[in-house]
Amino acid sequence: MTADTATSGNPIRTVGIIGAGQMGNGIAHVSAIAGYSVTISDLRPEAYEKAIASITKNMTRQVSRGMLTDTDMADAIGRISYTKTLDGFAETDLIIEAATENESVKRKIFQELC
């Protein structure tokens, strides 16, 4: 079994991230560079816009340091999308919760996902 294979033997192709803050956008950044299709969910669309701006800034720095090509960056950013609702994760292979550090919010998210 490889690192990108779920326990059922199905490959992970899509990653869903709940929360577009610092942790969520960092996870989206590395997941998109790794070639995964990424969907970010946040209740606030402006949080997603801020996340994309941060990801773009960080990838631009990676390009300037020779760590990524412009094409790699454009492809990675193109793999990132947004959904306002958890329904947008219906076909997602892996979901990562990176929402606020509030236990009741986290419990509600997991209940809705289930």
DOPASE-600189 format. One record per residue: residue number from 1; residue in three letters; x, y, z of N, C-alpha, C in turn. Coordinates in pm, 1 decimal. Layout:
BEGIN
R_NUM_ALA_X_Y_Z_X_Y_Z_X_Y_Z
...
***
This chain:
BEGIN
R_1_MET_84.6_-116.9_0.0_0.0_0.0_0.0_89.4_123.6_0.0
R_2_THR_56.4_221.7_-80.6_134.4_344.4_-86.3_72.0_450.6_2.4
R_3_ALA_145.4_559.8_21.3_98.2_667.4_108.1_-28.2_732.7_54.8
R_4_ASP_-50.5_725.2_-75.8_-169.8_788.9_-132.1_-283.9_690.0_-152.6
R_5_THR_-283.2_581.0_-78.9_-387.4_480.0_-90.8_-461.5_467.8_41.3
R_6_ALA_-593.8_479.6_34.2_-675.6_463.5_154.4_-670.8_318.0_199.5
R_7_THR_-716.3_291.0_318.7_-709.6_155.9_372.4_-789.5_56.3_290.2
R_8_SER_-887.3_103.2_215.0_-965.5_12.3_131.0_-893.3_-19.7_0.7
R_9_GLY_-776.8_38.9_-21.3_-702.2_14.6_-143.4_-734.3_114.7_-253.6
R_10_ASN_-825.5_207.1_-227.3_-859.5_308.5_-327.4_-762.0_424.4_-319.2
R_11_PRO_-711.3_470.2_-431.9_-617.4_582.4_-428.0_-687.2_712.0_-386.9
R_12_ILE_-614.1_796.4_-319.2_-664.6_928.7_-282.3_-632.6_1022.5_-397.4
R_13_ARG_-736.2_1080.4_-454.4_-719.7_1174.8_-565.3_-767.3_1314.4_-527.6
R_14_THR_-864.8_1319.9_-435.2_-923.6_1448.0_-396.6_-914.3_1467.0_-246.7
R_15_VAL_-881.2_1589.5_-207.4_-866.6_1623.5_-66.0_-960.7_1739.2_-35.6
R_16_GLY_-1039.9_1722.9_67.7_-1126.6_1830.6_114.7_-1070.0_1887.2_243.0
R_17_ILE_-1073.3_2019.4_254.5_-1019.3_2084.5_373.0_-1126.2_2176.8_429.6
R_18_ILE_-1160.9_2153.5_553.6_-1260.2_2236.9_619.9_-1185.2_2341.6_700.6
R_19_GLY_-1197.4_2465.8_657.0_-1127.9_2576.7_720.8_-1023.6_2634.2_627.3
R_20_ALA_-1034.7_2763.0_598.6_-943.4_2828.2_504.1_-841.8_2917.5_574.3
R_21_GLY_-824.6_2897.7_703.2_-727.9_2977.9_778.2_-585.2_2935.0_749.1
R_22_GLN_-494.2_2974.2_836.6_-352.5_2947.2_815.5_-323.9_2798.2_798.0
R_23_MET_-379.7_2715.2_885.4_-355.6_2571.1_876.5_-420.1_2514.1_750.4
R_24_GLY_-544.8_2550.1_726.0_-615.8_2498.6_609.0_-549.2_2537.7_478.9
R_25_ASN_-506.7_2663.1_466.8_-444.3_2702.8_339.8_-306.8_2641.5_323.5
R_26_GLY_-237.9_2613.8_434.1_-109.9_2543.0_424.7_-127.6_2400.1_375.7
R_27_ILE_-230.5_2333.0_427.8_-259.9_2196.3_383.7_-300.8_2196.8_236.9
R_28_ALA_-382.9_2293.9_197.7_-425.2_2305.2_57.0_-304.2_2326.9_-32.7
R_29_HIS_-214.3_2412.1_10.0_-92.3_2444.5_-65.9_-12.2_2318.0_-97.3
R_30_VAL_24.2_2243.8_6.9_107.7_2125.6_-15.8_31.4_2014.0_-88.6
R_31_SER_-97.8_2003.0_-63.1_-177.5_1900.3_-131.2_-187.9_1929.0_-280.4
R_32_ALA_-210.9_2055.0_-315.9_-221.9_2091.8_-457.4_-88.8_2072.4_-529.9
R_33_ILE_21.6_2109.0_-465.9_153.4_2088.2_-526.5_178.6_1938.8_-547.5
R_34_ALA_129.5_1857.2_-454.6_148.2_1712.2_-464.7_61.6_1649.5_-573.5
R_35_GLY_-26.8_1728.6_-634.0_-107.0_1680.1_-745.3_-250.9_1644.0_-712.9
R_36_TYR_-292.2_1664.6_-589.3_-429.5_1633.6_-551.2_-524.0_1746.0_-590.6
R_37_SER_-646.1_1711.3_-627.2_-752.2_1809.9_-643.7_-797.8_1845.7_-503.3
R_38_VAL_-804.5_1974.3_-475.1_-831.6_2021.7_-339.8_-958.8_2106.4_-339.5
R_39_THR_-1046.2_2077.7_-244.3_-1163.4_2161.7_-222.5_-1154.7_2215.9_-81.3
R_40_ILE_-1164.5_2348.0_-70.3_-1161.5_2414.9_59.3_-1303.3_2459.0_92.6
R_41_SER_-1342.6_2438.0_216.6_-1471.8_2485.9_263.4_-1450.0_2582.2_378.5
R_42_ASP_-1517.9_2692.8_373.5_-1518.8_2787.7_483.6_-1652.2_2860.2_476.0
R_43_LEU_-1710.1_2891.2_588.1_-1839.0_2960.1_588.2_-1829.7_3098.6_526.8
R_44_ARG_-1711.2_3153.3_526.1_-1690.8_3288.4_473.5_-1613.3_3283.6_341.8
R_45_PRO_-1678.0_3317.9_230.5_-1606.5_3317.5_101.4_-1481.2_3405.3_103.1
R_46_GLU_-1482.6_3513.8_180.8_-1365.1_3601.4_186.1_-1245.2_3529.8_249.3
R_47_ALA_-1269.9_3431.4_335.0_-1160.5_3352.6_392.7_-1093.2_3270.1_284.3
R_48_TYR_-1174.8_3216.8_192.7_-1118.1_3141.0_79.7_-1034.3_3233.6_-8.3
R_49_GLU_-1085.6_3351.5_-37.5_-1010.9_3446.6_-120.6_-877.7_3483.8_-55.1
R_50_LYS_-880.0_3503.3_75.6_-757.1_3533.6_148.9_-661.0_3414.6_143.4
R_51_ALA_-715.0_3292.9_154.4_-631.9_3172.0_147.3_-564.5_3160.1_11.3
R_52_ILE_-640.6_3181.8_-96.6_-582.8_3174.0_-231.2_-474.6_3279.5_-249.1
R_53_ALA_-496.4_3399.7_-195.6_-394.5_3504.9_-204.2_-267.8_3461.7_-130.4
R_54_SER_-282.8_3401.8_-14.0_-167.7_3355.7_64.0_-95.6_3241.6_-7.1
R_55_ILE_-171.8_3146.6_-60.0_-112.9_3034.2_-133.1_-36.3_3084.8_-254.7
R_56_THR_-96.4_3178.2_-327.2_-31.6_3234.9_-445.9_98.3_3305.7_-408.0
R_57_LYS_94.2_3383.8_-301.0_214.4_3454.7_-254.0_324.7_3354.6_-217.0
R_58_ASN_287.2_3249.5_-144.4_387.4_3150.8_-101.6_442.2_3070.4_-218.9
R_59_MET_356.6_3036.0_-313.6_404.4_2963.0_-431.9_491.8_3052.2_-518.7
R_60_THR_458.6_3180.5_-527.3_541.1_3274.7_-603.6_681.9_3280.8_-544.7
R_61_ARG_689.1_3278.8_-412.2_819.7_3276.0_-346.1_894.1_3146.7_-380.2
R_62_GLN_821.2_3035.1_-386.1_883.9_2907.8_-422.9_935.1_2911.8_-566.9
R_63_VAL_860.5_2976.5_-655.3_905.6_2990.7_-794.3_1033.1_3074.2_-798.2
R_64_SER_1035.9_3184.1_-723.9_1154.0_3272.5_-725.8_1278.0_3202.7_-670.9
R_65_ARG_1258.1_3101.4_-587.6_1370.5_3025.5_-530.1_1402.8_2900.4_-611.6
R_66_GLY_1330.4_2880.6_-721.6_1357.3_2765.8_-807.3_1300.4_2634.5_-756.0
R_67_MET_1211.5_2641.6_-658.8_1152.1_2521.2_-601.2_1032.2_2471.8_-682.5
R_68_LEU_970.2_2561.9_-756.3_855.6_2532.1_-843.5_876.3_2606.5_-974.1
R_69_THR_815.0_2556.6_-1079.2_812.5_2632.4_-1204.4_681.9_2711.4_-1208.2
R_70_ASP_675.7_2809.0_-1296.7_552.4_2884.9_-1314.5_437.3_2791.7_-1353.1
R_71_THR_467.8_2692.6_-1436.5_365.5_2596.3_-1479.4_317.2_2512.8_-1362.2
R_72_ASP_410.5_2465.9_-1278.3_372.8_2389.4_-1158.5_280.1_2471.5_-1069.4
R_73_MET_313.9_2599.0_-1053.0_234.2_2687.5_-969.1_94.0_2705.1_-1027.5
R_74_ALA_85.7_2734.3_-1155.1_-44.8_2754.3_-1218.9_-129.6_2627.0_-1211.2
R_75_ASP_-66.6_2512.8_-1234.6_-139.0_2385.1_-1226.7_-189.9_2360.1_-1084.8
R_76_ALA_-105.8_2384.8_-985.1_-144.2_2361.6_-845.7_-259.9_2452.5_-805.0
R_77_ILE_-248.8_2579.9_-837.1_-357.2_2673.0_-802.6_-485.3_2635.0_-875.1
R_78_GLY_-472.3_2585.3_-997.2_-589.3_2541.1_-1073.9_-657.8_2418.7_-1014.6
R_79_ARG_-588.5_2345.5_-929.2_-647.1_2227.2_-865.4_-723.6_2261.2_-737.9
R_80_ILE_-723.9_2388.2_-696.9_-789.2_2429.4_-572.9_-923.6_2494.6_-604.9
R_81_SER_-1028.1_2446.1_-538.3_-1161.3_2504.3_-555.9_-1225.5_2529.3_-419.7
R_82_TYR_-1344.1_2589.0_-422.1_-1412.9_2629.9_-299.9_-1553.9_2574.4_-296.3
R_83_THR_-1598.3_2535.8_-178.8_-1738.0_2502.5_-156.0_-1779.7_2566.0_-24.2
R_84_LYS_-1899.0_2622.7_-22.1_-1948.2_2684.8_100.9_-2011.6_2581.2_193.7
R_85_THR_-2058.4_2470.7_137.0_-2127.2_2369.9_217.0_-2048.8_2239.1_220.1
R_86_LEU_-2074.7_2159.6_321.3_-2008.6_2030.0_332.5_-2057.1_1932.5_226.6
R_87_ASP_-2170.0_1961.4_163.4_-2218.3_1878.5_52.1_-2117.2_1874.6_-61.7
R_88_GLY_-2033.2_1976.3_-71.5_-1930.8_1981.9_-174.6_-1823.2_1875.9_-159.5
R_89_PHE_-1825.4_1803.1_-47.5_-1728.1_1697.6_-23.1_-1783.1_1558.4_-52.9
R_90_ALA_-1898.4_1549.7_-115.2_-1965.4_1420.5_-136.3_-1876.1_1318.4_-205.7
R_91_GLU_-1795.0_1360.1_-300.4_-1710.6_1268.1_-377.3_-1562.9_1278.9_-339.6
R_92_THR_-1534.6_1337.4_-223.3_-1397.3_1359.2_-179.6_-1341.2_1233.3_-113.3
R_93_ASP_-1217.3_1200.1_-147.9_-1153.5_1080.0_-93.9_-1104.3_1097.9_49.9
R_94_LEU_-1056.7_1217.2_83.8_-1000.5_1244.3_215.8_-1045.2_1383.3_258.8
R_95_ILE_-1096.4_1394.5_380.5_-1137.3_1525.1_433.9_-1054.4_1553.4_558.5
R_96_ILE_-998.0_1674.7_561.1_-916.9_1717.8_674.6_-986.4_1836.3_739.7
R_97_GLU_-1009.6_1825.9_869.8_-1074.3_1934.5_942.5_-966.9_2026.2_998.6
R_98_ALA_-971.7_2153.7_959.7_-876.7_2254.2_1007.4_-952.4_2381.4_1044.2
R_99_ALA_-1068.0_2362.6_1105.5_-1152.9_2475.9_1143.0_-1106.6_2535.0_1275.5
R_100_THR_-1182.9_2626.9_1323.3_-1152.4_2695.8_1448.1_-1132.2_2598.1_1563.4
R_101_GLU_-1053.2_2637.6_1660.8_-1026.1_2553.0_1776.7_-1138.2_2568.2_1879.7
R_102_ASN_-1257.8_2527.5_1839.0_-1375.5_2533.2_1924.2_-1440.0_2395.4_1918.4
R_103_GLU_-1440.0_2325.7_2031.2_-1484.7_2187.4_2032.5_-1627.7_2170.4_1982.1
R_104_SER_-1718.4_2258.3_2019.6_-1857.2_2242.4_1975.4_-1869.4_2260.3_1824.0
R_105_VAL_-1790.2_2349.4_1766.5_-1790.6_2367.2_1620.9_-1735.8_2241.2_1554.2
R_106_LYS_-1626.8_2188.9_1606.5_-1568.3_2067.7_1550.3_-1666.2_1950.3_1557.6
R_107_ARG_-1733.4_1934.3_1670.3_-1831.6_1825.5_1683.8_-1944.0_1839.9_1581.1
R_108_LYS_-1990.3_1961.8_1562.0_-2097.0_1986.9_1463.9_-2049.3_1951.2_1323.3
R_109_ILE_-1927.0_1987.0_1289.9_-1871.2_1955.1_1158.0_-1868.6_1804.8_1137.7
R_110_PHE_-1817.3_1732.3_1236.0_-1807.4_1585.8_1221.9_-1945.6_1521.3_1214.0
R_111_GLN_-2041.0_1571.8_1289.7_-2177.5_1519.1_1282.7_-2235.7_1540.2_1143.2
R_112_GLU_-2216.4_1659.2_1087.8_-2268.2_1687.9_953.9_-2199.1_1602.6_848.4
R_113_LEU_-2069.6_1580.7_863.8_-1996.9_1496.7_767.3_-2046.8_1352.4_769.4
R_114_CYS_-2074.0_1302.9_890.1_-2121.0_1165.2_902.8_-2257.2_1149.2_839.6
***
